[in-house]
Amino acid sequence: MKNDRLFQLLYILLEKESVTAPELAEKLEVSVRTIYRDVEALSMAGVPVFASAGKGGGISLMQEYAFDKALLSDDEQNQILFGLQSLAAADLNVDVLLSKLGGMFQKTDANWVQVDFSRWGFNAVDKARFDAIKTAVLQKQVLSIQYCGSSGETSAREIKPFRLVYKDRSWYLQAFCLKAGDFRLFKVSRITGLSPTGERFTETFPDAPTVNLDTPMRVTTFSARLLFSPEAAFRVYDEFQMARIEKQSDGSILVTAEMPMDDWVPQYLFTYGTLVRVLDPASLREKMAAFAKSVYEHHKT
């Protein structure tokens, strides 16, 4: 806690030429006596900080003082650099800042991780869409969008976008929907068209609901036992919970999963082709067979 306060104190002093002890005490929510103890601690650590008395006096740093990287632990330095790498993935221009901090922290491996949020083969499309949304969020522009809902129908909406959220390999846009008169969460990849309306908004939406994509939807489920061929392993480990996966002695993979009572389940399992066999329940096997027959009938002529 004290180290965090010392860092805040140093940051304030770097930003301002001189600050009085009472001002610092108010900002950091401590006593004036604690501020003087913190100043002494910084001085003992080699930071050239001093206090001057009288009118116009205060606590200051010597001019030309450069931030001492020793105030941050090695782990904290790595976290800062990783955070900047993530900002770069969102197409924010942080390369110069990343280079400066990497040099200051003496990290020759500042680019040890590369983060790319775009989908394979869709970089240009995703970038253009993301740039337009990012601009609308920062400049508070009302957007007119075409959005494909989970039903497959596309609708026109006007929205006030205010937050981008990244979760589970997908971008989501939180916005106030003028059509619904309420907050909505839009999956960015389903926004098929967008354009600024020319209108601006001033709201900051402090009452917006917290986005929690980890909260499970309340749906009715059933238990299914699925046996996958070894060739499907890469997808199985991507798409099912590890605790639900049991590798068999012959290399096949047994998955016990809770599946939603939804018509898309046979369609989803059908994407595995002959690499999956439904063991239970029998009703799901029947639906799979019926779906396969409908696909055959659709393509046979």
N, C-alpha and C positions, 0 to 999 in steps of 0.2 A: 504493500500500500504506500509506504514511504517513498520507494523508488518511483512509483507512478507519479506521485506528487512532485518529486524532484524533477522528473522529466517535463511535467506540465509547467513548473516554475521556469525551467530553462527555456522552454518554447516561448513563454510569454516575454521573457527578457530578450530573446533573439528577435522577437517581433516588434518590441517597443524599446526606445532608447533608454527610458527611465520610468520606473514604476515605484510608487510609494508602498511601504510595508502594509499599511491599512488596506490599500487597493488589492494587493496580492492576497491578503488574508481573506478579504471578502470574496474574491474570485475562487480561491481554493477552499473556502469554508473551513478555515482554521484560525487560530489566534495569531496575533502579531508576534508574540513570543515564538511560536512555532515557525513562522516565516524566517525570523532571524536565525533560528537553529538550522533551518534548511539552507539558508545562505552560507552559514558556516560550514555545513556538510559539503556543499558544492565547492567551496573554496579549498577545503582539505582534499577534495578529489582532483584538484588541479584546475578547476574552472575559474578564470579570472573575473570574479564577481566582486563588486565593492558597493558600499553604501556611503552616500554623501549627505551631510546634514544641512539644515538651513532651507531658505526659500528656494524652490525649484529643485531641491535635492530628491534623492530616492535611491533605489537599488538599480544598478546598471551592470552591463558587461563591458569589458574593454572592447574598443572598436577593433575590427578585423578578426574578432574571435570566430573560429570555425567550430562547428558542432563536433563534440567528441563521441565517436562511435562506441566508446567503451561504456557509455551509459545504457546501451542496449545489449542484452545478452545475444549470443550467437543464434539462439533459437528465434528470438524476436526479430533479428535482422533477416533471417530466412523467411519468416512469416511476412514481413513487409515486402520483400522481393517477390514472394509467391503471389501476394495480393496484387502487385503491379502487373505481374504476368497475366493474371485473370482479367484485369482491366484492359490490357492489350488485346485479349481475346474478344472483348466487347467493342473493339475497334476504336478505343480511346488512345490518343497519341501520347504514350508514356515512355517511348523508347529512350528519349534523352534523359528523362528523370531516372529511368531504370539504370542507364549507363552511369549516371552520376552517383547514385546510391551504391551501385555495385562497386564502383571505384572507392568510394568513401569507406565502405565496409570491407574493402580488400577482398571482394568475392570475385574470383576469376571465372567462377561457374554460375554467374547470375542468370544465365539462360538455361539452367538445368532442367527446366520443364517448359513444355509448349502446350498451351491450351487453345483449342479451336472449337468453337461452339457450332460451326456450320456443318451441314450434313454433307456426306460424300457426294460429289457431283452437283451440288446445289449452291456452291459458294457465292457466285455472282447474284443469283436470285435472292438468297437469304440476306446477303449484305445490303442490297438495295432496299429491301423491305425493312430490315433492321435499322438502317440509317434514317429512313423516313419516319419510323416510329420513334426513334431516339430523339430526332429533331422536334417532333410533335410534343413529346413529354417535356423536354427542356424548355421549349418556347411556349408551352401551354396552348397548343393549337387544337381546335376541334377537328376531328377526323371523320370523314365519311368512309365506311368500310363495307366490303362484301364479305360475309362470314359463312363458312360451311359448318353447320351444327352437327351434332352426333347423329341426327336423323338422316343426314345426307342432303338436306335442303339448304340452299344458300339464301341468305336474307340481307337486306340493306339496313345499316344502322349508322347513327351518328353518335360518336363517343367523345368523352373527355379523358384522354389517357394520362395516367400519372405515375405508373410504376411498372417496370419490367422485372419479371421473376424467372430465374433459370432453375429447373428441377427435372431430374431424371431424363437428361439428354434433350430437353425441349424448353423453348422460351414461351412464357405466358405474359400477356399484357393485362394489367389490372386497370380498369377504366370505369367511369360513370356512364352508363348507357342512357341516352336521352329517350330512346324508344321504350325501355323498360322502366325508366325512372328510378334506377337502382344500380348498385355496383355489380359488375360482371367481370369474369375472368375469361379471356380469349386466348386460345392457343395460337401463337403467331403463325405457325405453318398452315393453319386453316383460314387465314386472312387472304382471300384470293385477289383482292383489290383494295386499294386505299388511296385517298387524296385529301389534302387539307381543304376545309370548307371556306377558309379565309377568316373565320371567327376565332377569337381568343377567349380564354377563360381565366379567372383569377383564383378560383378555389384551390385550396391545398389538401382538402379531404382528410382532415385529422380523424374523422369518424369512420374512415374506411375500415372494413373488416380485415383482420390479420389473415394473410394468405397462408393456409396450412394444408399443403398438398399431401401431407402424411396422414391426414384424417380419412379413414376409410369411408366409402359411401355405404349407406345402409341398403344393402341388396340381399335378396334371398340367394343362398348358395347351396350347392350339393357337393358331396365328396366323390372324386373320380380317381381311379387308379389307371395310370397310363404307362405303357411299356415302350420305350424308345430304343431304336437301333443305335449302335455306337456312333454311326455317322452323324447323328443329330446332336451329339454331345455339346458342341459349341453353342447351339441355340438353347438347349435345355438349361445350361448353366447361366445363360444370359437372362432367361425368361421365367425361371422358377426359383423359389427360395431354396437355399442350400439344405436347410433342415428337412425339406420335403423330398430330397433326391437320395436314392439308394442305388449304388452301382452293383450290378449282379456279377456272378462269377464268369459268365460268358461274355461280359463286356456291355451287355444291354443295360439300360437305365430305367429303374422303376421310380415313378413320380406319383406321390399321393398329394393331390391338390384340391383346394376348395375352388370350385368354378361357379360363376354366377349363372342363374337361371335366365339365360339370354340366348336369342337365336344366333348370335354371332359366334358362339362357342364351337359348333361343328365347322363353321367356315374357317375359324382360326386354326383348329386342329388339322383341317384339310390341307393347310399350307405345308404340313410336314409330309404329305403324300403317304407313301408306304413305310415311312420311317417311324410311324407311331401305330400302336394297336391299343384300342380301348379295352381294358379288362373289365372295368365296372364304371358305371352301372350299365345294364343292358339297354336301357332307354337311350343312353347317349350313343351306343353302338348303332342302334336303329336310326337315329337322327343322322349319324355320319353316313350310313349306307344310303339313306334317302337323299342326302345332299349330293353324294357322289353320283347317284342316278340322275338327279336333275342337271348336274353339270354335263354328264354324258349326253342326255337328251338335247341339251342346249347346243352342243357342238357336233353332234353326229351328222347333221345335214349341212 
